């Protein structure tokens, strides 16, 4: 029984903040902005690592990539950061969940809890893959001496 509780807690630690109305509203704002802003428009460099070194962190390119996806420019989105193809649908689902009744959100959380430990394992695999991708990309740009755009 303790094992089930531990696995449920691990899922809730990761997802509970993301399912709050504040984060779901933030997802909506990000998606709307990705449609409104022109893709490829350069703005301020938001990443302190990139700004200081010219090397990309795992999330570098996500902002531009989201704008490219929203405007249907798939090749450019993949070039900016391929993880936007995972992130964009998650943001869309979070934004759309704003109109769902609280009972539906609670049912979704119960469904996830019933299938533990698989949801927690999936989240962990995705996080390891995201940061692994970032490490490989960082090493590539550091070794090649190229400047990440």
C-alpha positions in Angstrom: 0.0 0.0 0.0 2.8 2.4 0.9 4.3 1.8 -2.6 1.1 2.9 -4.3 1.0 6.0 -2.1 4.6 6.8 -2.9 4.0 6.4 -6.7 0.9 8.6 -6.5 2.8 11.3 -4.6 5.6 11.2 -7.2 3.0 11.8 -9.9 1.3 14.6 -8.0 4.6 16.4 -7.3 5.2 16.6 -11.0 1.7 17.3 -12.3 -0.2 19.1 -9.5 1.3 22.5 -10.1 0.7 22.1 -13.9 -3.0 21.4 -13.4 -3.6 24.5 -11.3 -5.7 27.2 -13.1 -2.7 29.6 -13.0 -0.5 27.3 -15.1 -3.3 26.3 -17.4 -4.0 30.0 -18.0 -0.3 30.6 -18.6 -0.4 27.8 -21.2 -3.2 29.7 -22.9 -1.3 33.0 -22.9 1.8 31.2 -24.3 -0.2 29.6 -27.1 -2.1 32.8 -28.0 1.3 34.7 -28.1 2.8 32.0 -30.3 0.0 32.7 -32.9 0.2 36.5 -32.6 3.9 37.0 -32.6 5.7 36.7 -36.0 7.8 33.5 -36.3 11.5 34.1 -36.7 11.3 37.6 -35.1 14.2 38.0 -32.9 13.6 39.4 -29.5 15.6 39.5 -26.3 17.8 36.5 -25.6 15.9 34.9 -22.6 18.5 32.2 -21.8 21.3 33.4 -19.5 23.5 30.4 -20.5 23.1 31.2 -24.2 23.6 34.9 -23.6 26.8 34.3 -21.7 28.4 31.5 -23.8 26.5 31.2 -27.1 25.8 27.6 -26.2 22.3 26.2 -25.9 20.6 24.9 -22.8 18.0 22.1 -23.3 15.2 24.7 -23.6 16.9 27.1 -26.0 14.8 27.6 -29.1 11.5 26.6 -27.5 10.0 30.1 -27.8 10.9 30.4 -31.5 9.8 26.8 -32.0 6.4 27.3 -30.5 5.8 30.3 -32.8 7.0 28.2 -35.8 4.6 25.3 -34.9 1.7 27.8 -34.5 2.4 29.2 -38.0 2.8 25.7 -39.5 6.5 26.1 -40.2 7.5 22.5 -39.1 11.0 22.4 -40.4 12.0 25.6 -38.7 10.3 24.4 -35.5 12.4 21.2 -35.6 15.5 23.3 -36.2 14.8 25.6 -33.3 14.1 22.8 -30.8 12.5 19.5 -31.7 10.9 19.2 -28.3 8.3 21.8 -29.2 6.5 19.0 -31.1 5.9 17.4 -27.6 5.5 20.7 -25.7 3.0 22.4 -28.1 0.3 19.6 -27.7 0.8 19.6 -23.9 0.3 23.4 -23.8 -2.8 23.0 -26.0 -4.3 20.4 -23.7 -3.5 22.5 -20.6 -5.1 25.5 -22.2 -8.2 23.6 -23.4 -8.6 22.1 -19.9 -9.5 25.6 -18.6 -13.0 25.0 -20.0 -13.3 21.5 -18.5 -15.3 21.1 -15.3 -13.3 20.4 -12.1 -15.0 17.0 -11.9 -13.4 16.0 -15.3 -10.0 17.2 -14.1 -10.4 15.1 -11.0 -11.4 12.1 -13.0 -8.3 12.5 -15.1 -6.1 12.7 -12.0 -7.8 9.5 -10.7 -7.2 7.7 -14.0 -3.5 8.6 -13.8 -3.3 7.5 -10.2 -4.9 4.1 -11.1 -2.2 3.5 -13.7 0.8 4.3 -11.6 3.7 3.8 -11.8 3.6 4.1 -15.6 2.7 7.8 -15.8 5.5 8.7 -13.4 7.9 6.5 -15.4 6.8 8.2 -18.7 7.4 11.7 -17.2 10.8 10.6 -15.9 11.8 9.2 -19.3 10.7 12.4 -21.1 12.6 14.5 -18.6 15.8 12.4 -19.1 15.3 12.5 -22.8 14.9 16.3 -22.8 17.9 17.0 -20.7 19.9 14.3 -22.6 19.1 16.0 -25.8 20.2 19.3 -24.3 23.5 17.8 -23.2 24.2 16.3 -26.6 23.3 19.6 -28.3 25.4 21.6 -25.8 28.5 19.3 -26.4 28.0 19.5 -30.1 28.0 23.3 -30.2 30.8 23.5 -27.7 33.0 21.1 -29.7 32.2 22.6 -33.1 32.7 26.2 -31.9 29.4 27.1 -33.7 27.1 29.8 -32.2 23.6 28.5 -31.5 21.2 31.0 -33.2 
